[in-house]
Amino acid sequence: MSLTTPQRRLLPLLPAHPGGRSAMTCRYRCGNACFHDAPNTSSNEYFGDVMSQVVSRRTVLQAGAVLGLVGAVGAGTGTPAAAHPVGDGAPGLKFSPVAPNTTDAVVVPPGYLHEVVLRWGDPLFDDAPEFDPLHQTAEAQERQFGYNCDYLGLLPRRGRGNFLLVANHEYTNEELMFPGYDPENPTREQVEVAWAAHSLSVVALTAERRGRRSGGLDAVVGHRLNRRFTMRSEFELSGPVAGEDLVTTKDDPEGRTVLGTLNNCAGGLTPWDTWLTGEENFHQYFANAETVTEAVAAERLRRYGVNEGPSDRKWERYDDRFDVAAQPNEPNRFGWICEINPFDPDSTPRKRTALGRFKHEGATIRLTADGRAAAYMGDDERFEYVYKFVSRDRYRKGDDDHNATLLDNGTLYVARFTGDSPGEITGTGTLPADGEFDGSGEWIPLATSADGEAESHVEGMSGVEVLTFARQAGDAVGATKMDRPEDVEPHPQTGRVYMALTNNTNRGLPGYAGPDEANPRVENKHGHVIELRESDDDAASTTFAWRILLVCGDPADPATYFDGYDKSQVSPISCPDNVTFDSHGNLWIATDGNQLGSNDGLFGVALEGPYRGQVKQFLTVPVGAETCGPWVEDHRVLVHVQHPGEEEGSTFENPLSHWPDGGVPRPSVVVAWRADGREIGSA
């Protein structure tokens, strides 16, 4: 990729939109969720204050678990910052950090190269037309890479340097996609292009191009495993909710086949080589919830934020399944985790109902001590919950038929966090007397699924109701309201679980939940990261210890915290979103909605040794874009650059970003590597 002189724009230090993203992003991505009251109006008491007054065998055991976590991961601010050596970083993070900037380009450290692998509209099949932004059709888009790529996963395929890329296409921004777009009167063609631009892609990649420098990748157009899923693709409902009245419609009276998947955000890969993708802000695509007058049904729609009137995209004008007045159960068919087998191009994806329905950021898997699958999930909205599913059956290596049933049978849990410093949380970010935000917690069972049936553990709700309306089930058992729980991922080496809490500017405002030790700042605009260790280091455990690893923001702000590391030696970070890990055990964080006046980026964080808590920025993305993915290997780093140029006032005719090639901005896959071919972050 050739970089000309980068164009720079001044960004406001504090974006006007309360969620941190631009107003345009919030309109198209989540239907302006931050401008509406948070759907969670439950009066859950903060259990850190309640449980601190209860002395029992459980609390004693949990307190022991907290001490075990601290011992395992190193001291917090009890160790003076000066005791941490100042150097060039932990193994895997030995690079010069990228400075905050507003450049309309991808910026990487000195000595590194990068290029675009795939762009929105790039052909995936031999019969696919070349991208023509002035004359897009649904038929063309169905054969091309989709819009706004979010989750990124790589699976190895036969031959060195050959991979299978799996990618979510979360949402569309029609104002940047179509010339002359009228939001009040979209055409059928524009709507059908958007249906085709949503959903998922599977694309073969190779590093075998002759003469290629180490690190680069190319798409293999026409490969037999290449696949596009769109809003016309069939998905099978599986698990206890499949076939139930709550998911039957006039188009699908059996309640087992759904067309399409919506607003797919993050995801994960399983040990049995399948792909899990989470349906997030599905609510915004449906219209006319106000026509539902029956109290229980109306409250269920409200709790998930379904539009009372018309939708922003007006899809209901061209397909009445998006009109709640015509098909009231259609929203219940979205908000699930979908499982795809990318190595079988003829397979039908499944929506796994045993994992519960909410606004899934994603799902990631860790095996329990006895070999069962534990899936960790966050519900990405203000004051929502963190969940875990543990399968009934054990994973069997190489037994595809058996493993295909793992996520249909097991128990769904929701998390309750208890702080160990009651009365000391001021909401300012000031650490309590013990020097850290930490405590214990428990996984509360909601429902157990077995062979197509669901047993409820929530009084007043059936098992099927618990799974379909998991948010209400979490309300009923007193789960802890979190600050937008996004990616929740277990460390592949240590098993510790890391949770990105992106932000919550409503925390502590009148009428909303106040700060607690797991969410310690009022009007939390920068977010934080929690580290969790389950009892006995077993993913099957129902108790855990937790501590906050990072309280994000400007290191000069006293309210920030970097696990006690010298704050003069860290990169500023705001709004953590997606996370991953490298082979050295470092945590990598992608951001969404940076509120420090810089473009979003990708950051490495040391988790072990004397550098623990040091944050270093590896790259930034262009103006208006979000860093998604990410994927970190020894010799390459991949990210999805989502919604470049998505700022208020940007249009197809006058885009505020021209990345990557000039002209209209195009969401894309980017790979970066060291120019000398050596490992990322090596000395």
C-alpha positions as CSV (number, residue, x, y, z in Angstrom):
1,M,0.0,0.0,0.0
2,S,1.4,3.4,-0.9
3,L,0.9,6.1,1.6
4,T,0.9,9.7,0.3
5,T,1.2,12.7,2.7
6,P,-1.4,11.9,5.3
7,Q,-4.3,14.3,5.7
8,R,-5.0,15.5,9.2
9,R,-8.2,16.8,10.8
10,L,-8.7,18.3,14.2
11,L,-11.0,16.2,16.2
12,P,-13.0,17.6,19.2
13,L,-11.3,16.7,22.5
14,L,-14.7,15.6,23.9
15,P,-17.1,14.3,21.3
16,A,-20.6,15.6,21.8
17,H,-22.2,12.2,21.8
18,P,-22.4,10.7,25.3
19,G,-21.3,7.2,24.2
20,G,-17.9,8.4,22.8
21,R,-18.6,7.4,19.2
22,S,-19.7,9.9,16.6
23,A,-23.4,10.6,16.4
24,M,-23.4,9.0,12.9
25,T,-21.8,5.8,14.2
26,C,-24.4,5.5,17.0
27,R,-27.3,6.1,14.5
28,Y,-26.3,3.4,12.1
29,R,-24.6,0.9,14.5
30,C,-26.9,0.7,17.5
31,G,-29.9,2.9,16.6
32,N,-28.8,5.7,19.0
33,A,-29.0,3.4,22.0
34,C,-27.1,6.0,24.1
35,F,-29.7,8.7,23.4
36,H,-32.4,6.5,24.9
37,D,-33.0,5.5,28.5
38,A,-31.0,2.3,29.3
39,P,-33.3,-0.7,28.9
40,N,-32.2,-2.1,32.3
41,T,-34.5,-0.3,34.8
42,S,-34.3,-3.2,37.3
43,S,-33.6,-2.1,40.9
44,N,-30.9,-4.6,41.5
45,E,-29.2,-3.8,44.8
46,Y,-25.4,-3.6,44.6
47,F,-24.4,-6.9,46.2
48,G,-20.9,-5.7,47.2
49,D,-22.6,-3.7,50.0
50,V,-25.1,-6.5,50.9
51,M,-22.7,-9.4,50.9
52,S,-20.0,-7.6,52.8
53,Q,-22.3,-7.9,55.9
54,V,-22.7,-11.6,55.5
55,V,-20.1,-13.9,57.1
56,S,-20.4,-17.4,55.7
57,R,-18.2,-20.2,54.6
58,R,-18.7,-19.0,51.0
59,T,-17.4,-15.5,51.6
60,V,-14.4,-16.9,53.5
61,L,-13.6,-19.2,50.6
62,Q,-14.0,-16.3,48.1
63,A,-11.8,-14.1,50.1
64,G,-9.1,-16.8,49.9
65,A,-9.6,-16.8,46.1
66,V,-9.0,-13.1,46.0
67,L,-5.6,-13.5,47.8
68,G,-4.7,-16.3,45.4
69,L,-5.4,-14.0,42.4
70,V,-3.2,-11.2,43.8
71,G,-0.4,-13.6,44.5
72,A,-0.6,-15.1,41.0
73,V,-0.6,-11.9,39.0
74,G,1.7,-9.6,41.1
75,A,1.2,-6.8,43.5
76,G,-1.0,-3.8,42.7
77,T,-0.3,-0.3,43.8
78,G,1.1,-1.6,47.0
79,T,4.4,-1.6,45.0
80,P,5.6,1.9,44.3
81,A,5.7,2.9,40.6
82,A,9.4,3.6,40.9
83,A,10.0,-0.1,41.7
84,H,9.0,-1.0,38.1
85,P,12.0,-0.7,35.7
86,V,11.7,1.7,32.8
87,G,12.7,0.0,29.6
88,D,11.6,-0.9,26.1
89,G,8.8,-3.3,27.1
90,A,8.0,-6.9,27.8
91,P,8.8,-9.7,25.2
92,G,6.4,-9.2,22.3
93,L,6.0,-5.5,23.1
94,K,9.5,-4.2,22.2
95,F,8.4,-1.5,19.8
96,S,8.3,2.3,19.8
97,P,4.7,3.1,20.7
98,V,2.6,5.1,18.1
99,A,1.7,8.5,19.4
100,P,-1.9,9.6,19.5
101,N,-2.9,11.3,16.2
102,T,-5.7,12.2,13.9
103,T,-4.1,11.1,10.7
104,D,-6.4,9.7,7.9
105,A,-4.3,6.6,7.6
106,V,-3.2,3.5,9.4
107,V,-0.1,4.4,11.4
108,V,2.3,1.7,12.7
109,P,5.6,1.8,14.6
110,P,8.9,2.7,12.9
111,G,10.3,-0.4,11.3
112,Y,6.9,-1.9,10.5
113,L,5.0,-2.2,7.2
114,H,1.3,-2.6,6.6
115,E,-1.1,-3.1,3.7
116,V,-4.8,-3.7,2.9
117,V,-5.7,-7.4,2.4
118,L,-9.5,-7.0,1.6
119,R,-11.8,-4.0,1.1
120,W,-15.5,-3.6,1.2
121,G,-16.7,-4.7,-2.3
122,D,-13.6,-6.7,-3.3
123,P,-14.6,-9.8,-5.3
124,L,-14.6,-13.2,-3.5
125,F,-15.8,-15.4,-6.4
126,D,-14.7,-15.8,-10.0
127,D,-18.1,-14.5,-11.2
128,A,-18.1,-11.5,-8.9
129,P,-18.0,-8.0,-10.6
130,E,-15.4,-5.4,-9.7
131,F,-16.5,-2.9,-7.1
132,D,-18.5,0.0,-8.5
133,P,-19.7,2.3,-5.7
134,L,-21.8,4.3,-8.2
135,H,-23.7,1.2,-9.3
136,Q,-23.9,-1.3,-6.5
137,T,-26.5,-4.0,-6.8
138,A,-27.6,-6.7,-4.3
139,E,-26.5,-9.4,-6.7
140,A,-23.0,-7.9,-6.9
141,Q,-22.7,-7.3,-3.1
142,E,-23.6,-11.0,-2.4
143,R,-20.4,-12.0,-4.3
144,Q,-18.2,-9.4,-2.7
145,F,-16.7,-8.7,0.7
146,G,-19.3,-7.1,2.9
147,Y,-19.4,-3.8,4.8
148,N,-18.1,-2.8,8.2
149,C,-16.0,-5.8,9.1
150,D,-15.8,-6.4,12.9
151,Y,-14.7,-9.8,14.3
152,L,-11.6,-11.3,12.6
153,G,-10.5,-14.9,13.0
154,L,-7.8,-17.0,11.2
155,L,-8.0,-20.7,10.8
156,P,-5.0,-22.6,9.3
157,R,-5.7,-24.6,6.1
158,R,-3.5,-27.0,4.2
159,G,-0.1,-25.6,3.2
160,R,2.2,-23.3,5.0
161,G,1.0,-19.7,5.0
162,N,-2.5,-20.6,4.0
163,F,-5.5,-19.5,6.2
164,L,-9.2,-19.2,6.2
165,L,-10.4,-15.7,7.3
166,V,-13.8,-15.5,9.0
167,A,-15.2,-12.0,9.3
168,N,-18.4,-10.4,10.6
169,H,-20.1,-7.6,8.7
170,E,-21.8,-5.8,11.6
171,Y,-23.8,-3.0,10.0
172,T,-24.2,-0.7,7.0
173,N,-23.9,3.1,6.8
174,E,-26.1,4.0,3.8
175,E,-25.1,7.7,3.9
176,L,-21.5,6.6,3.0
177,M,-22.4,3.8,0.7
178,F,-24.9,5.4,-1.7
179,P,-24.9,8.6,-3.7
180,G,-27.9,10.8,-3.0
181,Y,-29.1,8.6,-0.1
182,D,-32.4,9.9,1.5
183,P,-32.7,8.4,5.0
184,E,-36.4,9.0,5.0
185,N,-37.0,7.3,1.6
186,P,-34.5,4.5,0.9
187,T,-35.1,2.7,-2.4
188,R,-35.7,-1.1,-2.6
189,E,-32.3,-1.5,-4.3
190,Q,-30.5,0.3,-1.5
191,V,-32.2,-1.8,1.1
192,E,-31.4,-5.0,-0.7
193,V,-27.8,-4.0,-1.1
194,A,-27.7,-3.4,2.6
195,W,-29.2,-6.8,3.3
196,A,-26.4,-8.3,1.2
197,A,-23.7,-6.1,2.8
198,H,-24.6,-7.4,6.3
199,S,-23.8,-10.7,7.8
200,L,-20.6,-12.8,7.3
201,S,-17.7,-13.7,5.0
202,V,-15.4,-16.7,4.8
203,V,-12.3,-16.0,2.6
204,A,-9.2,-18.1,1.8
205,L,-6.0,-16.2,2.3
206,T,-2.4,-17.0,1.4
207,A,1.1,-15.8,2.1
208,E,2.6,-17.7,-0.8
209,R,2.8,-14.9,-3.4
210,R,6.3,-15.0,-5.0
211,G,8.7,-12.4,-3.8
212,R,6.5,-11.3,-1.0
213,R,8.0,-9.8,2.1
214,S,7.2,-11.6,5.3
215,G,3.8,-10.8,6.7
216,G,1.7,-9.9,3.7
217,L,-1.5,-11.8,2.8
218,D,-3.6,-12.1,-0.3
219,A,-7.2,-13.2,-0.8
220,V,-7.7,-16.3,-3.0
221,V,-10.6,-15.3,-5.3
222,G,-12.8,-18.2,-6.2
223,H,-11.5,-20.6,-3.6
224,R,-14.0,-23.4,-2.9
225,L,-14.3,-22.4,0.8
226,N,-15.1,-18.8,0.1
227,R,-18.6,-18.0,1.3
228,R,-20.9,-15.0,1.8
229,F,-23.8,-15.1,4.3
230,T,-26.4,-12.4,3.9
231,M,-29.9,-11.5,5.1
232,R,-31.2,-14.1,2.6
233,S,-29.1,-17.0,4.0
234,E,-30.8,-19.7,6.1
235,F,-29.8,-20.2,9.7
236,E,-31.1,-23.1,11.8
237,L,-32.4,-22.5,15.4
238,S,-31.0,-25.2,17.7
239,G,-31.4,-26.0,21.3
240,P,-34.5,-25.7,23.6
241,V,-36.0,-22.5,22.0
242,A,-36.1,-24.1,18.5
243,G,-39.7,-24.8,17.5
244,E,-41.2,-22.9,20.5
245,D,-44.1,-20.5,20.0
246,L,-41.9,-17.5,20.9
247,V,-39.9,-18.0,17.6
248,T,-42.7,-19.1,15.2
249,T,-43.8,-16.6,12.5
250,K,-46.1,-16.7,9.5
251,D,-43.1,-17.3,7.2
252,D,-41.7,-20.0,9.5
253,P,-44.6,-21.7,11.4
254,E,-42.2,-24.4,12.6
255,G,-39.9,-21.9,14.3
256,R,-36.7,-23.5,13.1
257,T,-35.3,-21.5,10.1
258,V,-34.3,-17.9,10.3
259,L,-33.2,-15.8,7.3
260,G,-29.9,-14.0,8.0
261,T,-28.0,-12.8,11.0
262,L,-27.9,-9.2,12.1
263,N,-25.4,-6.8,13.6
264,N,-22.7,-9.4,14.2
265,C,-20.0,-7.9,16.4
266,A,-17.3,-10.0,18.0
267,G,-16.9,-13.8,18.1
268,G,-14.5,-16.6,18.7
269,L,-13.1,-19.9,17.4
270,T,-13.7,-23.2,19.1
271,P,-11.3,-26.0,19.8
272,W,-13.3,-28.1,17.2
273,D,-12.6,-25.5,14.4
274,T,-15.9,-23.8,14.2
275,W,-16.7,-20.1,14.4
276,L,-18.9,-18.4,16.9
277,T,-20.4,-15.0,16.0
278,G,-22.6,-12.8,18.2
279,E,-25.7,-10.9,17.2
280,E,-25.6,-7.6,18.9
281,N,-27.7,-4.5,18.2
282,F,-30.5,-6.3,16.4
283,H,-33.2,-4.2,18.0
284,Q,-32.7,-1.2,15.7
285,Y,-33.8,-3.1,12.6
286,F,-37.4,-3.7,13.8
287,A,-40.2,-1.2,13.8
288,N,-43.6,-0.4,15.4
289,A,-43.2,-2.0,18.9
290,E,-45.8,0.5,20.1
291,T,-48.5,-1.6,18.4
292,V,-48.0,-4.4,20.9
293,T,-50.3,-3.6,23.8
294,E,-50.2,-6.9,25.8
295,A,-48.2,-5.9,28.9
296,V,-45.7,-8.8,29.1
297,A,-44.9,-8.8,25.3
298,A,-44.5,-5.0,25.3
299,E,-42.1,-5.1,28.3
300,R,-40.0,-7.8,26.5
301,L,-39.6,-5.6,23.5
302,R,-38.8,-2.5,25.6
303,R,-36.2,-4.4,27.6
304,Y,-34.3,-5.1,24.4
305,G,-34.9,-1.5,23.0
306,V,-37.0,-2.3,19.9
307,N,-38.2,0.8,18.2
308,E,-41.7,2.0,19.1
309,G,-42.1,3.7,15.7
310,P,-40.4,3.3,12.3
311,S,-36.8,2.0,12.1
312,D,-34.0,4.3,10.9
313,R,-33.3,2.1,7.8
314,K,-37.0,1.6,7.0
315,W,-36.5,-2.1,6.1
316,E,-40.1,-2.8,7.2
317,R,-41.3,-1.0,4.1
318,Y,-39.9,-3.8,1.9
319,D,-40.2,-6.9,4.2
320,D,-42.8,-7.1,6.9
321,R,-40.8,-9.4,9.1
322,F,-39.1,-6.2,10.3
323,D,-42.5,-4.9,11.3
324,V,-43.4,-6.0,14.8
325,A,-47.1,-5.2,14.1
326,A,-47.1,-7.8,11.3
327,Q,-44.6,-10.4,12.7
328,P,-44.3,-9.8,16.5
329,N,-42.0,-12.8,17.1
330,E,-39.3,-12.0,14.5
331,P,-37.1,-10.0,16.9
332,N,-37.0,-13.1,19.1
333,R,-35.1,-14.9,16.3
334,F,-32.1,-12.5,16.6
335,G,-29.8,-11.8,19.5
336,W,-28.2,-15.3,19.6
337,I,-24.8,-16.8,19.2
338,C,-24.4,-18.4,15.8
339,E,-22.1,-21.3,15.1
340,I,-20.6,-21.8,11.6
341,N,-18.4,-24.6,10.2
342,P,-16.2,-22.6,7.8
343,F,-14.6,-25.8,6.4
344,D,-17.9,-27.1,5.1
345,P,-19.2,-24.8,2.4
346,D,-22.5,-26.7,2.3
347,S,-23.2,-26.5,6.1
348,T,-26.1,-24.5,7.6
349,P,-25.2,-22.2,10.5
350,R,-26.9,-22.7,13.8
351,K,-28.2,-20.2,16.3
352,R,-27.4,-21.7,19.6
353,T,-30.4,-20.9,21.9
354,A,-29.0,-22.6,25.0
355,L,-26.4,-19.7,25.2
356,G,-29.2,-17.2,25.8
357,R,-30.5,-14.2,23.9
358,F,-29.2,-10.7,24.5
359,K,-27.0,-8.1,22.6
360,H,-24.0,-10.4,22.3
361,E,-20.6,-8.9,21.8
362,G,-19.3,-12.4,21.1
363,A,-18.5,-15.7,22.7
364,T,-15.1,-17.3,23.4
365,I,-14.3,-20.8,24.6
366,R,-12.1,-22.3,27.3
367,L,-12.2,-26.0,28.2
368,T,-13.0,-27.0,31.8
369,A,-10.6,-29.2,33.8
370,D,-12.7,-32.2,32.7
371,G,-12.8,-31.2,29.1
372,R,-16.2,-29.4,28.8
373,A,-16.7,-26.2,26.9
374,A,-17.2,-22.9,28.7
375,A,-18.3,-20.0,26.6
376,Y,-17.8,-16.4,28.0
377,M,-20.1,-13.6,26.8
378,G,-20.8,-9.9,27.3
379,D,-24.1,-8.1,26.7
380,D,-22.9,-4.8,25.2
381,E,-25.2,-2.1,26.6
382,R,-25.0,0.2,29.6
383,F,-25.9,-1.6,32.9
384,E,-26.0,-5.0,31.3
385,Y,-24.5,-8.3,32.4
386,V,-21.7,-10.8,31.9
387,Y,-22.6,-14.5,31.1
388,K,-21.1,-17.9,31.0
389,F,-22.3,-21.2,29.5
390,V,-20.8,-24.5,30.5
391,S,-21.6,-27.5,28.4
392,R,-22.9,-30.8,29.8
393,D,-20.7,-33.0,27.6
394,R,-17.0,-33.1,27.1
395,Y,-15.2,-32.0,23.9
396,R,-13.9,-35.0,21.9
397,K,-11.0,-34.2,19.6
398,G,-11.9,-35.2,16.0
399,D,-15.5,-36.2,16.7
400,D,-17.3,-33.5,14.7
401,D,-20.8,-35.0,15.2
402,H,-20.4,-35.1,18.9
403,N,-18.9,-31.6,19.2
404,A,-21.7,-30.2,17.1
405,T,-24.0,-30.8,20.0
406,L,-21.9,-29.3,22.8
407,L,-23.5,-25.8,22.7
408,D,-27.0,-27.2,22.8
409,N,-26.7,-28.9,26.3
410,G,-25.4,-27.2,29.4
411,T,-26.0,-24.4,31.9
412,L,-26.2,-20.7,31.3
413,Y,-25.0,-18.5,34.2
414,V,-24.8,-14.7,34.9
415,A,-22.2,-12.9,37.0
416,R,-22.5,-11.2,40.3
417,F,-19.5,-9.1,41.4
418,T,-18.8,-8.4,45.1
419,G,-16.3,-5.7,46.1
420,D,-14.1,-6.1,49.2
421,S,-14.0,-2.4,50.1
422,P,-17.6,-1.5,50.9
423,G,-18.1,2.2,51.7
424,E,-14.8,3.2,50.1
425,I,-15.9,3.6,46.5
426,T,-16.3,7.3,45.8
427,G,-16.9,7.3,42.1
428,T,-13.8,9.4,41.4
429,G,-11.5,6.5,40.6
430,T,-9.7,6.9,43.9
431,L,-8.4,3.5,45.0
432,P,-9.7,2.0,48.3
433,A,-7.4,1.5,51.2
434,D,-6.2,-1.9,50.0
435,G,-4.7,-0.3,46.9
436,E,-6.9,-1.9,44.2
437,F,-10.4,-2.4,43.0
438,D,-11.0,-6.1,43.6
439,G,-13.3,-8.7,45.2
440,S,-15.0,-12.0,44.7
441,G,-18.0,-13.2,42.7
442,E,-20.3,-16.0,41.7
443,W,-21.8,-17.4,38.5
444,I,-25.6,-17.6,39.2
445,P,-27.4,-20.4,37.2
446,L,-30.2,-19.3,35.0
447,A,-31.2,-22.3,32.9
448,T,-30.0,-25.8,32.2
449,S,-30.5,-27.2,28.7
450,A,-30.6,-30.9,27.9
451,D,-31.8,-32.7,24.8
452,G,-34.1,-30.0,23.6
453,E,-35.6,-29.1,27.0
454,A,-34.7,-26.2,29.3
455,E,-35.0,-26.3,33.1
456,S,-35.4,-22.8,34.7
457,H,-33.5,-21.8,37.8
458,V,-35.3,-18.4,37.9
459,E,-38.6,-18.2,39.8
460,G,-41.5,-17.2,37.7
461,M,-39.9,-17.9,34.3
462,S,-39.9,-21.1,32.2
463,G,-36.6,-22.4,30.8
464,V,-37.5,-21.2,27.3
465,E,-38.4,-17.8,28.7
466,V,-35.1,-17.5,30.5
467,L,-33.1,-18.3,27.4
468,T,-35.2,-16.0,25.1
469,F,-35.3,-13.2,27.6
470,A,-32.0,-13.6,29.4
471,R,-31.8,-10.0,30.4
472,Q,-35.0,-10.3,32.5
473,A,-33.6,-13.5,34.0
474,G,-30.4,-11.6,35.0
475,D,-32.6,-8.8,36.5
476,A,-34.5,-11.4,38.6
477,V,-31.4,-13.0,40.2
478,G,-29.6,-9.7,41.0
479,A,-26.8,-9.8,38.5
480,T,-24.3,-6.9,38.6
481,K,-25.0,-4.1,36.2
482,M,-21.8,-3.4,34.2
483,D,-20.3,-0.6,32.2
484,R,-21.0,-2.0,28.7
485,P,-19.4,-5.5,28.9
486,E,-18.0,-6.1,25.4
487,D,-15.3,-8.7,24.7
488,V,-14.9,-11.4,27.4
489,E,-12.0,-13.7,26.7
490,P,-10.1,-16.4,28.6
491,H,-6.3,-16.3,28.4
492,P,-5.1,-19.4,26.4
493,Q,-2.2,-20.0,28.7
494,T,-3.3,-18.9,32.2
495,G,-7.0,-19.3,31.9
496,R,-7.6,-15.9,33.5
497,V,-10.6,-14.1,31.9
498,Y,-10.3,-10.5,30.7
499,M,-13.4,-8.3,30.3
500,A,-13.4,-5.1,28.3
501,L,-15.9,-2.6,29.8
502,T,-16.0,0.1,27.1
503,N,-17.7,3.0,28.9
504,N,-20.9,4.2,30.6
505,T,-21.5,7.9,30.8
506,N,-24.7,7.3,32.7
507,R,-23.1,5.6,35.7
508,G,-24.0,7.6,38.8
509,L,-26.4,10.1,37.1
510,P,-29.8,10.7,38.7
511,G,-32.0,7.7,38.2
512,Y,-29.2,5.3,37.3
513,A,-27.1,2.9,39.3
514,G,-24.2,4.5,41.1
515,P,-20.5,3.4,41.2
516,D,-19.5,0.1,42.7
517,E,-16.1,-1.6,43.1
518,A,-16.4,-3.4,39.7
519,N,-17.5,-0.2,38.0
520,P,-15.8,2.5,40.2
521,R,-16.2,5.7,38.2
522,V,-19.2,7.9,37.7
523,E,-19.8,9.1,34.1
524,N,-17.3,6.5,33.0
525,K,-16.4,7.8,29.6
526,H,-13.1,5.9,29.1
527,G,-13.9,2.4,30.4
528,H,-11.9,-0.2,32.2
529,V,-10.6,-3.8,32.0
530,I,-11.3,-6.5,34.6
531,E,-9.2,-9.6,35.2
532,L,-11.0,-12.6,36.6
533,R,-9.7,-15.9,38.0
534,E,-12.1,-18.7,38.6
535,S,-11.7,-20.9,41.7
536,D,-9.3,-23.8,41.3
537,D,-8.5,-22.3,37.9
538,D,-11.4,-24.3,36.5
539,A,-13.8,-22.8,34.0
540,A,-16.5,-25.0,35.5
541,S,-16.3,-23.2,38.8
542,T,-19.2,-21.1,40.0
543,T,-17.0,-18.7,42.1
544,F,-14.2,-16.4,41.2
545,A,-11.9,-13.6,42.2
546,W,-11.6,-10.5,40.2
547,R,-9.6,-7.3,40.1
548,I,-9.5,-4.3,37.8
549,L,-6.4,-4.4,35.6
550,L,-6.8,-1.0,33.9
551,V,-8.9,2.1,34.6
552,C,-8.5,3.7,31.2
553,G,-8.0,7.4,30.2
554,D,-5.2,9.9,30.2
555,P,-2.3,8.7,32.4
556,A,-2.0,12.2,33.8
557,D,-5.5,11.9,35.2
558,P,-5.4,10.7,38.8
559,A,-8.5,8.6,38.2
560,T,-6.6,6.3,35.8
561,Y,-4.9,3.1,36.9
562,F,-2.4,0.8,35.1
563,D,-2.0,-2.0,37.8
564,G,0.5,0.2,39.6
565,Y,2.8,0.7,36.6
566,D,4.6,4.0,36.2
567,K,2.0,6.1,34.4
568,S,4.7,8.2,32.7
569,Q,5.6,5.1,30.7
570,V,2.2,4.1,29.3
571,S,0.2,5.1,26.2
572,P,-3.1,6.8,26.8
573,I,-6.0,4.4,26.1
574,S,-9.8,5.1,26.0
575,C,-12.8,2.8,25.4
576,P,-11.4,-0.8,25.3
577,D,-13.5,-3.0,23.1
578,N,-12.1,-6.2,21.6
579,V,-9.2,-8.2,23.2
580,T,-6.8,-11.0,22.2
581,F,-3.5,-12.5,23.3
582,D,-0.1,-13.1,21.7
583,S,2.2,-16.1,22.2
584,H,4.1,-14.3,24.9
585,G,1.0,-14.0,27.0
586,N,0.4,-10.3,26.5
587,L,-3.1,-8.8,26.3
588,W,-3.9,-6.8,23.1
589,I,-6.8,-4.3,23.2
590,A,-8.7,-2.6,20.3
591,T,-10.5,0.6,21.1
592,D,-13.9,2.0,20.0
593,G,-14.8,5.6,20.6
594,N,-11.6,7.1,21.9
595,Q,-12.4,10.2,24.0
596,L,-8.9,11.6,24.3
597,G,-8.9,13.4,20.9
598,S,-7.1,10.7,19.0
599,N,-8.1,8.1,16.5
600,D,-8.8,4.6,17.8
601,G,-6.0,2.1,18.0
602,L,-4.6,-1.2,19.0
603,F,-2.6,-1.5,22.3
604,G,-0.4,-4.2,23.8
605,V,-0.5,-4.7,27.6
606,A,2.0,-6.8,29.5
607,L,0.4,-9.2,32.0
608,E,3.4,-10.8,33.6
609,G,6.7,-9.7,35.2
610,P,8.1,-6.3,35.9
611,Y,6.3,-4.7,33.0
612,R,2.8,-5.8,34.1
613,G,0.4,-2.9,33.5
614,Q,2.5,-1.2,30.8
615,V,0.3,-0.2,27.9
616,K,1.9,0.5,24.5
617,Q,0.0,1.6,21.4
618,F,0.9,-0.5,18.3
619,L,-1.2,1.2,15.6
620,T,-3.9,3.8,15.0
621,V,-6.7,3.6,12.4
622,P,-8.0,6.4,10.1
623,V,-10.3,9.3,10.9
624,G,-13.7,8.2,12.1
625,A,-12.8,4.5,12.1
626,E,-12.8,1.8,14.9
627,T,-10.2,-0.8,15.4
628,C,-11.8,-4.3,15.3
629,G,-10.6,-7.8,15.3
630,P,-7.7,-8.0,16.3
631,W,-5.5,-11.0,15.5
632,V,-1.9,-11.2,16.7
633,E,0.6,-13.8,15.5
634,D,4.4,-14.0,15.9
635,H,5.0,-12.4,12.5
636,R,1.9,-10.4,11.7
637,V,-0.9,-8.4,13.3
638,L,-4.3,-8.1,11.6
639,V,-7.1,-5.7,12.4
640,H,-10.4,-4.8,10.8
641,V,-10.7,-1.1,10.1
642,Q,-14.4,-0.5,10.6
643,H,-16.4,2.6,9.5
644,P,-13.6,4.9,8.3
645,G,-14.9,8.5,7.9
646,E,-18.0,7.9,10.0
647,E,-18.4,11.3,11.5
648,E,-21.3,13.7,11.5
649,G,-21.5,15.6,8.2
650,S,-19.7,12.9,6.2
651,T,-21.5,11.8,3.0
652,F,-20.9,9.6,-0.1
653,E,-20.3,12.8,-2.0
654,N,-18.2,14.5,0.6
655,P,-16.6,11.9,2.8
656,L,-14.5,12.9,5.8
657,S,-12.1,10.1,5.2
658,H,-10.7,8.9,1.8
659,W,-9.0,5.8,3.2
660,P,-7.7,3.4,1.9
661,D,-7.4,4.3,-1.7
662,G,-8.9,7.8,-2.2
663,G,-12.5,8.4,-3.0
664,V,-15.2,6.7,-0.8
665,P,-13.9,5.2,2.4
666,R,-14.0,1.4,2.5
667,P,-14.0,-0.7,5.6
668,S,-11.0,-3.1,5.2
669,V,-8.8,-5.9,6.6
670,V,-5.3,-4.7,7.3
671,V,-2.1,-6.7,8.1
672,A,1.1,-5.3,9.6
673,W,4.5,-6.8,10.0
674,R,8.1,-6.0,10.7
675,A,10.0,-4.8,7.7
676,D,13.0,-7.0,8.6
677,G,10.8,-10.1,8.8
678,R,11.5,-10.7,12.5
679,E,8.9,-11.4,15.2
680,I,6.5,-8.7,16.3
681,G,7.8,-6.8,19.3
682,S,11.1,-8.7,19.5
683,A,14.3,-7.0,20.5
